[in-house]
Amino acid sequence: MPDIYVAACNCNGWTRRLAGLSTSAQWKGILTKIRSFTVVFTLLIINKAGGLIYNRAFDSSLAALSSNDSLILAGTFHGIHAIARNLCPPSALPSSTLSSASSTSFTSNPSASASALGTRATPATGIQVLETARFRLTCFQTVTGTKFLLFTSPEQPNVDAILRRVYELYADFVMKNPFYTTEMPVRCEKFDRGLVGFLVGAR
Amino acid sequence: MSISQQPKAASNVLQQQLQQAPPSGGLRYPSSKKTIYDRNLNRTRTSELSRASFAYLFIEMISYAQKRAPSVSDLEKRLNASGYPLGLKLLDLLIYREPPRSALRPTRILALLQFVHTTLWKHLFGRPADALELSNNSPAEYMITDNEPLVNAYISIPKEMSQLNCAAYVAGIIEGVCDGAGFVTESVTAHWAEGEDIWPGKTIFLIKFKPEVIEREGILKGGTS
């Protein structure tokens, strides 16, 4: 099965995006060199009701979604996230992950059984990570129910640190903005600037 | 997220005192009957305020003003009016806190502006302002520049209100200081500096003194030179 690689190559200072079927060994040589890029692709923010309030692509390697499709994606994810939380078994065993090159695997946090020592059972959460061969989707849900979805390449390290920083930027430039109404689409210039400055450089 | 419930930041001691007060209706006084007016003025000299607390309080101030203001310039006037009494009180407090040798009320325009540029800014924002200049248009106008006003730190102005500068609140404080010191101003306004790439939030505070102040300054200069 031919794999489709999207790669970038530097030729004399120009960066060109090459997409296509990689059959020749020469192509494979270039592509394996560059495949170790760790990239942040997209950030989505979903409000309490499941509506998409922020959608920003930082890298065009992933196929771009139309705005309608992004809304559908956000709503669907919101629903699945809630269903996964309810599906979580009450035992402490984590669900096993399937790992094959192009299948998806997801992990969610099951509630630990309360032991006699009185440890608090961690409440079940919904989907936290969804990984495919091409990208990894990490979901961070705040205490108030806002979800931050981050699409990164599978090798990207420190996704949690990145999400925490994004949350910090959100708390600063969106929540402390007098002209922002909560649960509405985010249109804050300083938030955009902060994100671009942080994520485009975070390779 | 509720942004209107943040209490005004006071020092820890006062908050503890307030918490011990009986929960009856109306204004609450601490059981020791000591209010904020009984405390030593120098006590809070170096105390700091969390930026987030101020940000949330400021958001509410802006929303409150916006509900009653139909236009951008009205909104700026209301913010200005909120800052005015602060300026009057800060003038006395800051002069009182200076070391006795230099604790003098400024009597010349330049001394007043130096006071605003350095002492006032350091007290409010922890650093002196960035520039102080005389305007080219008229000898009665002075400009204080701040590359990044602290009050605007988290505020992104929407496109339909691009003229609004929330540092009008700080302009009100400056107006209070100038008026309190005896230098009556026509207005103190906050404007965005045009064409700034390095500092996109650069703000210029334009201080317009009344003609009698300039006249008095001229007489004083003629008398002492």
HADDOCK unambig.tbl for C-alpha pairs under 7 A between the chains (distance, minus, plus):
assign (segid A and resid 172 and name CA) (segid B and resid 154 and name CA) 6.19 0.50 0.50
assign (segid A and resid 173 and name CA) (segid B and resid 154 and name CA) 4.98 0.50 0.50
assign (segid A and resid 173 and name CA) (segid B and resid 155 and name CA) 6.80 0.50 0.50
assign (segid A and resid 176 and name CA) (segid B and resid 55 and name CA) 6.20 0.50 0.50
assign (segid A and resid 176 and name CA) (segid B and resid 56 and name CA) 6.22 0.50 0.50
assign (segid A and resid 176 and name CA) (segid B and resid 59 and name CA) 6.88 0.50 0.50
assign (segid A and resid 176 and name CA) (segid B and resid 154 and name CA) 5.80 0.50 0.50
assign (segid A and resid 176 and name CA) (segid B and resid 155 and name CA) 6.88 0.50 0.50
assign (segid A and resid 177 and name CA) (segid B and resid 59 and name CA) 6.87 0.50 0.50
assign (segid A and resid 177 and name CA) (segid B and resid 154 and name CA) 5.92 0.50 0.50
assign (segid A and resid 177 and name CA) (segid B and resid 155 and name CA) 4.78 0.50 0.50
assign (segid A and resid 177 and name CA) (segid B and resid 156 and name CA) 6.35 0.50 0.50
assign (segid A and resid 178 and name CA) (segid B and resid 59 and name CA) 4.73 0.50 0.50
assign (segid A and resid 178 and name CA) (segid B and resid 62 and name CA) 6.78 0.50 0.50
assign (segid A and resid 178 and name CA) (segid B and resid 63 and name CA) 6.70 0.50 0.50
assign (segid A and resid 178 and name CA) (segid B and resid 155 and name CA) 6.70 0.50 0.50
assign (segid A and resid 188 and name CA) (segid B and resid 156 and name CA) 5.52 0.50 0.50
assign (segid A and resid 189 and name CA) (segid B and resid 156 and name CA) 5.70 0.50 0.50
assign (segid A and resid 190 and name CA) (segid B and resid 156 and name CA) 5.85 0.50 0.50
